[in-house]
Amino acid sequence: MTAGSGPDTPPALETGASYLACRGVDSGYRDRPVLHGVSFSIDRPAIYVVLGPNGAGKTTLFRTVAGILRPTAGEVFVGGAPIDRQSSRDQMHYLSHMDGMPDGLTVREGLEFYASIERATPADVDRVLDQLEIRPLADSYISKLSAGQRKRVSIARIFLVERSIYLLDEPTANLDPKVAREIRALILKLSQDRVVLYSSHNLFEAREIGQYVLALKEGRLTLFDRMENLRGTHFIIGVRTLEPAAALAQWERRGDYYLKEISGPDQVPGLIQELEREGVRLREVREMENPLEELFT
Amino acid sequence: MSTPSALPTLLSTTVRRSLVVGRVSLAISCFMVVIYSAGFGFGGGVLISIGAYILPIFSVAGGIGGALVYSNDRLKGVLEYVVAYGIRPGRLLVNAVVASAVQVTIILGLGIGAGVATYRLSGHPFVPALDLVLLGYTVPMSYLSAALMTTVGVYWTSLASPRSGMNSPLGVLPMIGLVPTGAVLILALAAPPAHAAQLVAAAELAIFIVLMVLWTRSERFMPTERLLSPG
């Protein structure tokens, strides 16, 4: 499957070799096959969000593309070369859903541990300590950090050296909204000239950050398309107020919530400002329906 | 696109981490071995030989750091990253065994140093049989037992479901290290004195061969998919 089979199809690389390609990949574990005939080709830098319900095969896909799991059938290519070559692995950064930070080391030493594998320099470690704003933690033992701090330190690894392809399995899980937003901003900057394969359970985040979506269901790739080509591109927002509001009289009701259809999460701040101008005392604003939800069912 | 280059061994980092992660057992073993060795050294004669016989017990107890690092790395998902970078599981086994050997060296150095120093300072005469015990039993059995313990620990950790603490394979690992130590010691004491040295050497060679066979099977006992963090 190639991204966007419609008129928005991005041009292929001039060299003819895609950044990343899976051809008929079956993969999984000794007693449990997970992926079945997964084929896709990524030909341009962008953020590709991988969505699917639990057990759909997202983590297995990342592990297979990263070269950790060997496909039982089919092949994975990076820049046209098979994944089992070290040169192919050297094109990629992999961030698993586990933070993967070694015990018995401080944050700085943990980053130096990965820097030694990545052939990065101490100056690179210093740079990411500032870039991820974790310098105050530099001399703290990793085992003493909170889950969010560990995740942040873990993410810092992928900024030690530049790669062509970033495989990020739930990179913002366990992060508070502010840090998650900062991480997304960094990843967005990365994606300007790199391929980012990104899995998330946060549908708003997926919608906000992804330019393409790959949907997995029961180990099969069921969709690979531009985000905007998805059917039903409207979100439903639910608004709960402290007291009845005349301004919302015309809105549809569902229980305590007044419903509003919007075209994307970026409209939410403006909507809240507008309601507050009209004197509505807001108690809660939440997502009621997201078009990406259908990919989970 | 970056060019490929040689992967690091991670050996020195593993050794350093094993000293940090295994510091409690190492410190206790070092403390105990110095006290016991010094005590036996002052006693002289038969007592110093008893000290040399029990020294591998402390080596096993204090040399668990290599297996601890491996087990922690598996639990925390570090192995998944390391494998993703192309480092082979067999390399991780070598690192764990070498890290354990470094700890054994520290314990042996302290134990033999304290024992021999107090023995000589107490005015006891040099006994050639003590050299034989140290070189024929204490030193080789310390390294072999610790290596066997670490190898079994790494394989067991790889094949078992991830667990931590005493509930993990690490909880019983020192016992595994003590089995060959105890068995060879019993063999040495039970054998006719004229053949004890040869029997001990043969037993040590057998343990070494077992280790070599185990090490050649690292791909089998450390399948990549078993090193990954829970999905």
Interface residues (C-beta under 8 A of the other chain):
Chain A: Y29 R30 T59 T60 R63 A66 G67 I68 L69 R70 G79 R85 Q86 S87 R89 D90 Q91 M92 Y94 S96 H97 M98 D99 G100 M101 P102 D103 G104 L105 F113 Y114 S116 I117 E118 R119 R157 V161 E162 R163 S164
Chain B: M1 S2 T3 P4 S5 L7 P8 L10 T13 R17 S18 V20 V21 V69 N72 D73 K76 G77 V78 E80 Y81 V82 V83 A84 Y85 G86 I87 P223 T224 E225 L228 S229 G231
